[in-house]
Amino acid sequence: MSEETFDEAKTLVKSIVKDKGLQFPKSYIEDISNARIKHDLTDDELSKVIDKVQEAYERSFIQAGEAVGTVAAQSVGEPGTQMTMRTFHFAGVSELNVTLGLPRLIEIVDARKKIATPTMDIYLSGEIADGKDLAPNQDEEFVRKLANYIGKSTINDVIEDFNINYAEMEVEVKLNKSKIVDDKKLDYDDIISKMEKITKKVDVDKDDDSKFTLQPSKSSIRELRLLADKIRDTQISGLKGIGKVIIRKEEEYTLHTEGSNLKEILKIDGVDNRKTKTNDIYEIYTVLGIEAARNAIINEAVSTLENQGLSVDIRHIMLVADMMTSEGVVKSIGRHGIGGEKSSVLARAAFEETGKHLLRASIHGEIDKLTGVIENIIIGQPIPLGTGSVHVVMDEKYD
């Protein structure tokens, strides 16, 4: 029996499950099949395992009328009180700052469009668009060229000598040509054209084409200093929104960025579109859609909690993510999102801005059906959970 294949074991498990009249998720069938092969189970033992799994599966179901929202709020909120307030922490890459702990969890549930420290993990595939298998994930030259293409570089990064000549009212710049071409892997002619766009008065040294003399449009010290700052800050490479790029190699090369631009990164040949990720949930929503945003909320919340050594059942976090994305857009959990859009007037008023909600409801003549927990507590009725969820109606019959 030890030579039994996985497919054979899977077929047997499916038939036993069907004979017992059970319904298991696909993953359960595969796990039981693996257990059959690994532990060399007999048919009787396999049948007992399936019965035990069925018992555990039925116990995992939520009882009808359970206050899942309240339980989820408690389960996520209580560990949240134990999280640190350290906003920045070095997470594996010492050169990059990332928001962790409570501030990061607040960022996630607030559905912020602009997060404090957006970062990307860029993975490389083994192919480029023309189908050639160049294995860029192992090619150091390709990785460095890509890092220089997406990472922000300014003229200040490639300056060899810089001098402000107040007597002649001009800025003298000498570029490090080898650094541009060999280290940065950039086109030297593009940088010269960018230098010429800064000001119309540009002279190139005839003996050395890496020496430039630039003059401001107006002959004043203020304009000269502004020109000097403009030259240093002129960007010569990089994608919008991305700053520093760190290259790491463990099993393969990966790029870690300060800043995020998922849409443009996914267009680049040699980037693995399936594994590359960003921590900016709103950007994931705009580029990949609402389902991807839901998964991102779950993954980011779980990793944030685990980073603090806290364990929360993923189903509570999944419920939070479902609430935030159920209407096709990412909504925050607060007065500007889910909390402020409840159907019950009293539930909205109990959360925040009490007077505003009650006044608006009275003007519009809203009716509260009293179907939730909060509104029934406010007016002193049994809540519609547990015994309160059962209603006895007497049907009088007359002869």
C-alpha positions in Angstrom: 0.0 0.0 0.0 3.0 2.3 0.4 3.3 2.5 -3.4 -0.2 4.0 -3.7 -0.1 7.3 -5.6 -1.6 10.5 -4.4 -4.3 10.4 -7.1 -5.4 6.9 -6.1 -5.5 7.9 -2.4 -7.5 11.0 -3.4 -10.0 8.9 -5.4 -10.5 6.6 -2.4 -11.0 9.5 0.0 -13.6 11.1 -2.3 -15.5 7.8 -2.5 -15.6 7.3 1.3 -16.7 10.9 1.8 -19.4 10.5 -0.8 -20.6 7.2 0.7 -20.9 8.8 4.2 -22.9 11.7 2.6 -20.4 14.3 3.7 -19.2 17.5 2.0 -15.6 18.6 2.5 -13.6 21.5 1.1 -11.1 20.5 -1.6 -8.1 21.2 0.7 -9.5 18.8 3.3 -9.6 16.0 0.7 -6.0 16.7 -0.3 -4.8 16.8 3.3 -6.5 13.5 4.2 -5.1 11.9 1.0 -1.6 13.0 2.0 -2.1 11.6 5.5 -3.2 8.3 4.0 0.1 8.0 2.1 2.4 9.4 4.8 1.1 7.2 7.6 0.2 4.2 5.5 -3.4 4.1 6.8 -5.7 1.1 6.3 -9.2 1.6 4.9 -10.7 1.3 8.4 -8.2 3.8 9.8 -8.9 6.2 6.9 -12.6 5.9 7.6 -12.1 6.8 11.3 -9.9 9.8 10.3 -12.6 11.1 8.0 -15.2 10.7 10.9 -12.9 12.7 13.2 -12.3 15.4 10.6 -16.1 15.6 10.1 -16.6 16.2 13.9 -13.9 18.9 14.0 -15.4 20.5 10.8 -18.9 20.7 12.3 -17.5 22.2 15.5 -15.8 24.9 13.5 -19.1 26.3 12.2 -20.5 29.4 13.9 -23.8 29.0 15.7 -26.8 30.7 14.2 -27.3 34.1 15.8 -23.7 34.5 16.9 -22.5 38.1 17.1 -19.6 37.6 14.7 -18.9 41.4 14.3 -18.6 41.9 18.1 -16.4 38.8 18.5 -14.2 40.0 15.6 -13.9 43.5 17.0 -12.9 42.1 20.4 -10.5 39.6 18.9 -8.7 42.2 16.9 -9.1 45.1 19.3 -7.8 43.4 22.5 -4.4 42.4 21.0 -4.2 45.9 19.4 -4.0 47.4 22.9 -0.7 45.4 23.4 1.0 46.6 20.3 3.9 49.0 20.4 3.7 52.6 19.3 7.1 52.5 17.5 6.2 53.9 14.1 9.5 53.0 12.4 11.3 49.7 12.6 13.9 48.0 10.5 12.2 45.0 8.9 14.9 42.9 7.4 16.3 45.7 5.3 18.2 48.1 7.6 18.3 50.9 5.0 14.5 51.2 4.6 12.0 52.4 7.2 8.6 50.8 7.4 5.6 51.5 9.6 4.8 48.7 12.0 2.8 48.0 15.1 -0.3 50.0 16.1 0.2 52.9 13.6 0.3 50.4 10.7 -2.9 48.6 11.9 -4.6 52.0 12.1 -3.4 52.8 8.6 -4.9 49.5 7.3 -8.4 49.9 8.9 -8.5 53.6 8.1 -8.0 52.7 4.4 -5.7 55.6 3.9 -4.9 56.7 0.4 -1.5 58.1 1.4 0.3 55.8 3.8 3.4 56.9 5.8 6.0 54.5 4.4 5.0 52.9 1.1 7.4 50.1 0.1 7.6 47.4 -2.6 9.2 44.0 -2.8 10.0 43.4 -6.5 10.7 39.8 -7.6 12.3 39.0 -10.9 11.1 36.3 -13.4 13.3 34.1 -15.6 12.0 35.5 -18.9 11.6 38.8 -20.7 8.9 39.8 -23.2 10.5 38.3 -26.4 10.5 34.9 -24.8 14.2 34.5 -24.3 15.2 32.7 -21.1 17.8 35.1 -19.8 17.2 34.3 -16.1 17.3 38.0 -15.0 16.6 36.9 -11.4 20.1 35.6 -11.4 21.8 38.1 -13.7 23.5 40.8 -11.5 24.0 43.1 -14.5 20.3 43.0 -15.3 19.3 43.6 -11.6 21.6 46.6 -11.2 20.4 48.2 -14.4 16.8 47.7 -13.3 17.5 49.1 -9.8 19.0 52.2 -11.4 16.1 52.5 -13.8 13.4 52.5 -11.1 15.3 54.1 -8.3 15.6 57.9 -8.0 18.9 59.4 -9.0 19.7 63.1 -9.3 22.6 65.0 -10.9 24.0 65.5 -7.4 24.6 61.7 -7.3 27.0 61.8 -10.3 28.8 65.1 -9.7 32.6 65.0 -9.5 33.1 68.7 -8.9 30.7 71.5 -8.2 31.5 75.2 -7.8 29.4 78.4 -7.6 31.4 81.3 -9.2 30.0 84.5 -7.7 32.5 86.7 -9.6 31.4 85.4 -13.0 27.8 84.7 -11.9 27.9 81.1 -13.1 27.8 77.5 -11.8 30.6 75.2 -12.8 29.8 71.4 -12.9 31.9 68.4 -13.7 30.1 65.1 -14.0 31.6 61.7 -13.2 31.2 60.1 -16.6 32.3 56.6 -15.5 29.8 56.6 -12.6 27.0 57.5 -15.0 27.8 54.9 -17.7 29.5 52.1 -15.7 27.8 52.3 -12.2 24.4 53.8 -12.9 24.1 52.2 -16.4 22.5 55.4 -17.7 22.7 57.1 -21.1 25.2 60.0 -20.9 23.5 61.9 -23.8 20.2 61.9 -22.0 21.8 63.6 -18.9 23.5 66.2 -21.1 20.1 67.0 -22.6 18.6 67.3 -19.1 21.4 69.7 -18.2 20.6 71.9 -21.2 16.9 72.0 -20.2 17.7 73.6 -16.8 18.8 76.9 -18.3 19.3 78.2 -21.9 22.8 79.5 -21.0 24.9 76.3 -21.0 28.5 76.0 -22.2 30.2 72.6 -22.6 34.0 72.5 -22.3 35.6 71.7 -25.7 38.4 69.8 -24.1 36.3 67.8 -21.6 32.6 67.2 -22.4 31.8 66.3 -18.8 32.5 70.0 -17.7 29.6 72.4 -17.9 29.2 76.1 -17.2 25.6 77.2 -16.5 24.4 80.8 -16.0 21.1 81.9 -14.5 18.6 83.8 -16.7 18.9 86.8 -14.5 22.2 88.0 -13.1 21.6 88.0 -9.4 23.0 86.1 -6.4 19.5 84.7 -5.6 18.9 83.4 -9.1 22.5 81.9 -9.1 21.8 80.0 -5.8 18.4 78.8 -7.1 20.0 77.6 -10.2 22.7 75.7 -8.2 19.9 74.0 -6.2 18.0 73.2 -9.3 21.0 71.5 -10.9 21.7 69.3 -7.9 18.0 68.2 -7.6 17.4 67.5 -11.3 16.3 63.9 -11.6 18.1 61.8 -14.1 16.5 58.4 -13.5 13.7 56.7 -11.6 10.0 56.1 -11.6 7.5 58.5 -10.1 6.9 57.8 -6.4 10.0 55.6 -5.9 13.1 56.8 -4.0 15.8 54.5 -2.7 16.2 50.9 -4.1 17.9 48.2 -2.1 19.2 45.0 -3.8 19.2 41.8 -1.8 20.2 38.3 -2.7 19.2 35.3 -0.7 18.0 32.4 -3.0 17.5 35.0 -5.7 17.8 38.7 -6.3 15.0 40.9 -5.0 14.6 44.7 -5.0 13.1 46.6 -2.0 12.0 50.1 -2.7 11.2 53.2 -0.7 8.0 54.4 -2.2 5.6 52.6 -4.5 4.5 52.6 -8.1 2.8 49.2 -8.8 1.3 50.1 -12.1 4.6 51.1 -13.8 6.7 48.3 -12.1 4.3 45.6 -13.5 4.9 46.9 -17.0 8.7 46.2 -16.9 10.1 43.2 -18.7 11.7 40.7 -16.3 9.6 41.6 -13.3 7.6 38.7 -11.8 4.0 40.0 -11.8 2.7 37.3 -9.5 5.1 37.7 -6.6 5.8 41.5 -6.8 3.9 43.3 -4.0 3.4 46.6 -2.4 2.1 47.5 1.1 -0.1 50.3 -0.3 -3.6 48.8 -0.2 -5.3 51.7 -2.0 -2.8 51.4 -4.9 -3.5 47.6 -5.1 -7.2 48.5 -5.3 -6.7 51.0 -8.2 -4.3 48.7 -10.1 -5.5 45.2 -9.5 -9.1 45.6 -8.2 -11.2 45.0 -5.1 -10.5 41.3 -4.6 -6.8 41.9 -4.6 -7.3 44.8 -2.1 -9.3 42.4 0.2 -6.4 39.9 0.1 -3.9 42.7 0.8 -5.9 43.9 3.8 -5.9 40.4 5.2 -2.2 39.8 4.5 -1.0 43.2 5.8 -3.1 42.9 9.1 -2.0 39.3 9.8 1.7 40.2 9.1 1.5 43.3 11.3 0.0 41.4 14.2 2.5 38.5 13.8 5.4 40.9 13.7 4.3 42.0 17.2 4.1 38.3 18.4 0.3 38.4 18.5 -1.9 35.6 17.2 -5.5 36.4 15.9 -7.6 33.9 14.1 -7.6 34.8 10.4 -11.4 34.5 10.1 -11.8 37.6 12.3 -9.5 39.6 10.0 -11.3 38.2 7.0 -14.6 39.5 8.3 -13.0 43.0 8.8 -11.7 42.9 5.2 -15.0 41.7 3.8 -16.8 44.6 5.5 -14.3 47.1 4.2 -14.6 45.8 0.6 -18.2 44.5 0.3 -19.5 47.4 -1.8 -16.7 47.3 -4.4 -14.6 50.1 -3.0 -12.2 50.1 0.0 -14.0 51.8 2.9 -12.5 52.7 6.3 -13.9 51.5 9.6 -15.0 54.8 11.1 -17.4 57.7 10.8 -16.4 58.4 7.2 -16.8 54.7 6.2 -18.7 51.7 7.6 -19.5 53.3 11.0 -21.1 56.3 9.5 -23.2 54.4 6.9 -25.1 51.9 9.2 -28.8 51.6 8.3 -29.8 52.2 12.0 -30.0 55.9 13.1 -29.3 55.0 16.7 -26.3 52.9 15.8 -24.8 55.8 13.9 -25.6 58.2 16.7 -24.0 55.9 19.3 -20.7 55.8 17.4 -19.8 59.4 16.8 -21.3 62.8 16.0 -24.6 62.0 17.9 -26.4 65.3 17.4 -25.7 65.5 13.7 -27.1 62.0 13.0 -30.2 62.5 15.1 -30.9 65.9 13.5 -30.4 64.6 10.0 -32.6 61.6 10.6 -35.4 63.7 12.0 -35.2 66.1 9.0 -35.5 63.2 6.6 -38.0 61.2 8.6 -35.9 58.1 8.9 -37.4 55.0 10.6 -35.2 52.7 12.7 -36.2 49.1 12.4 -34.3 48.1 15.6 -32.8 45.0 14.0 -29.2 45.4 15.4 -27.6 45.0 18.7 -26.6 48.6 19.6 -30.1 50.2 19.0 -31.8 47.5 21.1 -29.4 48.1 24.0 -30.1 51.9 23.8 -33.9 51.5 24.2 -33.6 48.6 26.7 -35.0 45.7 24.6 -33.5 42.2 24.4 -30.9 42.1 21.6 -31.6 39.9 18.6 -29.0 37.3 19.6 -29.2 34.0 21.5 -32.6 33.8 23.2 -33.5 37.2 21.8 -33.2 35.9 18.2 -36.1 33.5 18.7 -39.7 34.9 18.5 -42.7 32.9 19.6 -45.9 33.8 17.8 -49.3 32.4 18.9 -51.6 31.4 16.2 -55.1 31.5 17.6 -57.5 29.1 16.0 -61.2 29.5 16.5 -63.7 26.8 16.0 
